[in-house]
Amino acid sequence: MPFKYTLMCDTLPWSGYNVLEMPDIVLQAAKDAGYDGVDLPADPTKMDGRQWRERAEKYGLEVPELLGAWGFYHAGEERNLASPDNDKRQHAVNYAKSAVDLASEVGARFIELCASQPAIPELPFPRQSIKTLRQCFRESIKDICEHAAQRDVTIVLEPLNCYEGIPGVLTTVYEAINYVDELGLENLGIQPDVYHMNIEEGSIPDAIRAAGDRIKHFHMNETNHCGFGMGHADFKEIFRILKGIGYQGYLATYMPRMTQEVADSAPGEMYHGGQRSHEVDESARPDLVPILKRTLSFLKGMEQAVDLSREFYEADTVRY
């Protein structure tokens, strides 16, 4: 059965678009390009859940996930779910709960949690003990999952690379597996991202295979954030493993990183919490539909090739 594809709308500013300011343009483009859904930013201060649910339905699109803003560069504030400072940690938990409420209103099934670096990154190792940070993060997960369970929302853990995430807390799929297995919560799963896995995992296929049915949502990204095929991800192998473990969820795609000129053409706020201090060149903004069509064409072609290969070589076997 073919995968469904969803567009991560909070990466659209990389190509000069902002879904919160240009919703009809973006959703129409996603539909025209052939997407099945759109993953929206989780911004309870700017979004009316019911309006967004109606808007997505108008274009015949599902909203599988709301994407949390966890990095300081993204959120414009620190949201540290692993902080030993109770006030700081509670601030992040409160944001997550409000994002869950918004997801319930929109009709989204998933909210993603990350253990992002604090406002002043701590590299190569965090200042606090990793054991303490993990315990704080674990408590945050339990609190948020309890809130989400009452709203039929599933929490997915996304491991970030060690430059964006807190090393030792949630930077590998195996760490995510440990949280899921230790906590044993029905509405807790994993959301791997190929870009982050490329930096942190010894083997991307092995990590996907190990996570197995714990994977609820998947970020199909290129290793350098550019267009598919411009990095070195082995998408054929990734598709083969996902098919082999019986994954049936959505594949979420990033907007490919483009030139700085294109990025500067984004309206309003970019991928961070600050406002622009200069005029933007709207003429630099590319047509969105061809970009999205190229993305889907690459992935669907790869998926079809893997399906044909499995049918030819793996008939009557369970190997993957």
N, C-alpha and C positions, 0 to 999 in steps of 0.2 A: 504494500500500500504506500503510495507516495507521501512524503512529508508535507506538512503545511508550513508556510513561511510567513514570518511577521517582521515588520520593520521597526527597528529601535529608533524612535523619533527623537530622543534626546541627543542623538549624534548628528542630526540634520544640519545644525549650524556649521559643521565642517564643510558643507556645500552651499551655505548661504541661506538656509531656511530655518524658521523657528515655528514649530507646530502650534505653540500656544498663541502666537500672533498671526499665523497664516493657516488656520486649521483646515479650511475648505480646500485650499490649494494643495496642501500636503496629503490629505486623505483621498482626494480625487486622483492625485498622482500615484499613490500607493495602489489604489484600485485599478487604475489604467495599466499599471505595470504588471499586475497579476498577483499581488500579495493577497494573502488570506486574512491577515490581521495587522494591527499596529500596536506596538508596545509604547505606551505614553509615559511622559515624565510624571513622577509623583510629587506634585506641588499643591498641597491642600490650600495654600494661601491664594492661589490664582485659578483654581479649577472648580467648577461645579460638576460633581459626579454625574448627576442625572442628565445634564446637558451634553456631556461627553458621551454618555451611553447612547443617547438619541442620535447624536452626530455620527457615531460609528455605525449604528444600525442604518442610518440614512444611506451610507455608502456601501452597505453590505459587508462590513469588516468586523471581525472580532477584536477584542482587546484582551489578549492572553495575560499581559503583565503590566503593572506600573513599575517603572524603574526608579528606585530610590536614589537620592543625591547624597552620597556619603563622603566623598572627598572634599576637602576645604576648597579646592579650585573649582569644584562643581557646585557645592552648596552655598559658598560664601560665608560659611560658619563651620565650626567644628562639631561633628556628630560622631562621637567616639563610643561605640557600643562596648568596647573593652576597657574603658577608662576605670581605674580604681577610685577616681573621684566620683562619689555618688551623684552629685549634682550634675556633673558633665555627662555621666552615663545616662541619668534619667532624662536629660534633655534629648539625647539621641533616641532613647526608647519612646519618649512621647511623640517625636517626629514619626517614628516607625508606626506607632499605633494610629496616628492621624492618617498616614499613608494607607494603612490597612482599611480604615473606614472609607477613604476615598475609593479604594479598589473595589470594595463591596458595592458602593453606589454606581461605579462605572460598569461593574459586571466582570472585572478582571479576576482571574483565578490566583495570580501569583504576585508577591512582593519580594524583592530581593534584598538580602542583608549582606553587608560587607564589613570587614574590620579594617577601616581605612586609617591611614597615618593621621596623627594629630596635626594641628595647624602648623606647628614647627616639626617637620619630619624627624624621626629618630632612626638614623642609619649608621652602621649596618645592622645594629641590634637595638631593640627598645630599652629604655632606661629602667622600666619596671621589670620584675621577674615575669618570664613568659608563663609560668604556672599561674601567677596571679591574674595576668591579663586573660588567659584562657578561661579561668573561673568566672571572671567578670563578664566575659563575652557569653559564656554558657548561661549565666543567669539572665542576661538580656534576651537571649534566644527563647528561653522558657517563658519569660514574661510576655514577649511579643506573640509567640505561638499560641499561648492561652487566649489572648485577645483575638487573634486571627481565627481561631477555631470556632468562636462564637459567630463569625461572619462568613464562614465557609471559604476562607482564604488560606492558601498554602504558602508557607515561607520557604524560599529557596536561598541557600548559601552560595554566594559567588566568591571563590578564592581570587584575590587580586595578586599581581606580582609584588615582590618584596619592596619595590620602590613606591608603590601606591598603597599597599597594605602593610599591616604590622607583621614583621617577620616572626614566624613561630605561632601565630594565632590563626590566621586563615589565609594562607598563601598557596596552599596545594590542595588538590582534590582529595588527597588522603586525609588531610586534616578535616576537611568537610565530612568525609565518611565517618571519622571518629565522632564528631558531634552528633551526626544523625543516629549512629548506632548507640552511643552512650545515652542520649536523651530519649530515644524510642518514641518520639512524638509522631502521630499519624500525619500531621500537616506540616512536616519538615522534610525538605529534599535538597537537592544540589543543582546548581546551574553552572556548569563549566563554561569557560570562555577560551577559545583557541589562542587568542593573543596572550593572555596571562599564562596559559598552560605552556606555551612555547618558551617562556622565560623560566618557569618554576618546575615543570615536570621532567623527570628523566626520560619518560616516554609518554607521549600524548595518547596513543592507542591503549597502552597498558592502564593508564589512569582512567580512561573512559570505561574500559572493560571492568576494572575494579569497582567503579561506582555503580555500574549496572543499573538496576531499576530504581536506585535512589535518584537518578537524574530525572528531573521533572520539566526542565526548560533548558535550552542549549543555545549559547551564543556562537554562531558560526562566523568567525572573524578571521581576517588575514593576520599573519604574524607581524606585519609592520603597519597595520591599520590602513593600508592602501587597498586598491581594488583587488579582488580575488585573482590569483595568478601572478600578482606582483611581489608576493613574498615566497616563503618556502614551506608552507603548510602542506602536508600530504592529505589533501581532501578525499582522495579516493579511499585511503585507509580509514580516515575518520568516518566516512559514510559507511564503509564496510562494517566497522565495529558497531556503529549505532544500529545498523540493520540487524546485526548479529545478536545484540543484547535485547532486541525487541522494543527499542525506543519508539514511542508513538506520539511524542509531544511535538511542539513547534520548534522550528529552527529560526532563531532571530538573527537578523543581519544588521551590521553596522553600516552607516554611510561611510564610504571610503574617504580617507583623508586626501585632501587635494592641495592646491597651492595656497600660499598665504593670502594672495589676492582674492581668491574665492572665499576663504574663511572670513576675510574682512568685509565681505558683502552680506554677512548675516545681519538681519534686523534685530534691533533691541539687544537683549542680553544674550551673551554667547554661552559656552559650555561651563561658565563659572558664574558666580553670584554678582559680579560687578557690571556696571553700565559702561557702554562705550563712551570715549571722550572725543571721538572724531566722527566725521561724516563717512558714510559707507558708499561704496561704488556699486549700485545695484546692477549696473550693466555687466559686472563681472560674474553675477550669479548665473550658473549654468541651468539649462532645462533639466528639471528633476526626473521626468519620466524616462528618458534614455539611460540615465545613470542607474535607475532602479531596474530597468529591463535588463541591462548588462549583468547586473548582480544576480538576478534570478536565472538568467539564461545560463550563466556559468555553473551555478549550483545545481539546477535541475538537469543540466547535461551530465554533470558528474554523477548525480544520483542515478540517472537512467543507465549510465555505463556500469555502475556498480550493480544495479539490479540485474542487468543482462549477464554480467560476469558471474554473479551468485547463481543465477539460474543455470548457467552452462557448466560451471565448475563445482558448485556446491550442492547440487541436487541430492536429496535424500541424506544430507549430512547436517550436523548441528555445529560444524566448525565455524569459528570466527576469530 
